[in-house]
Amino acid sequence: MADGRWPIWPMVDMADGIRSPGHKCSMLEQLIDTAIYSTIDARPLRFRSQSTNFSALDARADFLCASSAVVQSLYRAFAMDKTIRDVDDGETQLFFLDRAKSRALRRKNLENSLAARVWRNGEDSLHRATKPVILLARCFALFPVVGISSQDASGLHFRWFSRPMIFSFFIVGYSILIDLFTVLRTLKTGLTYYNTVDFVFLASLACIYVLFIQLAIKWPQFAYEWEIVEKHSNMFGYTRHLAKKFKILTFTIMVLALIEHVSSIATKVVDALPCTRNDSDIIEAYFLNSYKHIFTFIDYNAVIAFSVALITFIMSCAWNFMDVFIIVLSVAMTDRYRQFNQLLSTVNKKAMPVSFWRTMREAYNQLSYLTKLLDELLSPIVLLSFANNLYFICLQLLNSLKPMASTWHATYFVYSFSYLVLRTMAVSLYAASIYDQSKQPKAVLYSVPSESYCTEVARLLNQVTSDDLALTGCRFFSVTRTLVLTVAGTIVTYEIVLVQFNAVSGDTKRNTTVECI
């Protein structure tokens, strides 16, 4: 650098010892960015590779970005400044000829090549990993954000009069209207615990849609902030297989939810059989008994009935999707902490310079910032999720104390209750893993050798031990493993009370009688 020349390949050679493809690509970005504004060495640069021809570019790609297109795009970006010729020994040499070319043009070519590389290799960025999840949400009238197919988070935005937003408004209006029908029927038949089930379900759905509209408003800024942290985390790169994890989790939970919904319809069809005079009446009997809160006040109509069934299916999927979204974002945040902890564990009990600990502290501070942003975004949804799940688990426990009408009813109950409990546990444990991973650096920091201990280590240790980084339910509670035990204890206590109450009342009518209208 003293003579104004910039040594390119010595810096590239440093990538040989780096394992993370994301880190290698980040180093390549820095290399290119520096080359643009530096005086390039006019002397021949030899690709030092075992290969003896142009395929040396591919060999370099193996340890740079695991893609030959990356290095070749680098070659094309500098093509205006160099020519290539083969020397007698078969190795390739590059000669930089015209240094006075326009820097702006070079910059544009390099940015285009890097943008293409990010689009090819950034499938595990949060913005691209959440794309199929958000597309699924929009099928259920949730998450009316626009621009999810853009290359980066800068293309995201929210519009009040977009088609997804109009769909969401329609579902919210429908749920409020049906809630009014439910209240009117409750006033007509009398208030009981079972009469409140439909009202609670529909009211919670209206809240879900309102909260996801609020989430869609905040999402573009959140995704942009997350993307900035991803790009600046050169030592980590993208989280491995994040998109695949999102797809597997979403597919698994939604398929289980679909099975539960279909089983619920089959159970209601079985319940409606005593209300039919012949086989042709079974569909009408099903709708009349499944949607009493509607057809108590309006005459039965097949078009209205099937429309209500379709919208109910959409809302049931949205009710399940709320937990899916908490899980996938918890996985994304947990994996960022896991990357940090894996890197930190490689220096356990080793003497490291102050600069290393400063870098680690700044990286942890970025993760802390992301966690607080995520909590601010999700805390109302987390509160509603836990309230919903706790209410319906208690309802299922109440139903378990009644005799079952048939073997099918017992089978459906076991599956439905098991699915509900497992989904609640999945939400709790995945969300609690953020807190668990945020505290793991303590073990390594306590083991720092005396000769390496410095102010940066002390500051990082203080932040890890004192800062409670976890998802919360609007700050009413933090989602940790302790909370899981607390909720389990509450449910057991409720079950004991129900058993005692059931023994005194002797009520066994609910699960064996059918009320026809």
Salt bridges, closest charged atoms under 4 A:
ASP13 OD2 - ARG48 NH2 2.66
ASP13 OD1 - ARG60 NH1 3.01
GLU29 OE2 - ARG117 NH2 2.04
ASP33 OD1 - ARG107 NH1 2.24
ASP41 OD2 - ARG43 NH2 2.54
ASP81 OD2 - ARG106 NH1 3.38
ASP89 OD2 - ARG46 NH1 3.35
GLU91 OE1 - ARG46 NH1 2.57
ASP98 OD2 - LYS101 NZ 3.74
GLU111 OE2 - ARG107 NE 2.87
ASP198 OD2 - HIS293 ND1 3.67
GLU227 OE1 - LYS231 NZ 3.98
ASP271 OD1 - HIS409 NE2 2.57
ASP281 OD2 - ARG277 NH2 3.77
ASP323 OD2 - ARG423 NE 2.65
ASP335 OD2 - LYS245 NZ 2.78
ASP335 OD1 - ARG338 NH1 2.63
ASP436 OD2 - ARG481 NE 2.65
GLU456 OE2 - ARG358 NE 3.66
GLU456 OE1 - ARG361 NE 2.44
ASP467 OD2 - LYS372 NZ 3.42
ASP468 OD1 - LYS439 NZ 3.69
ASP507 OD2 - LYS402 NZ 3.15
GLU515 OE2 - ARG185 NH2 3.86
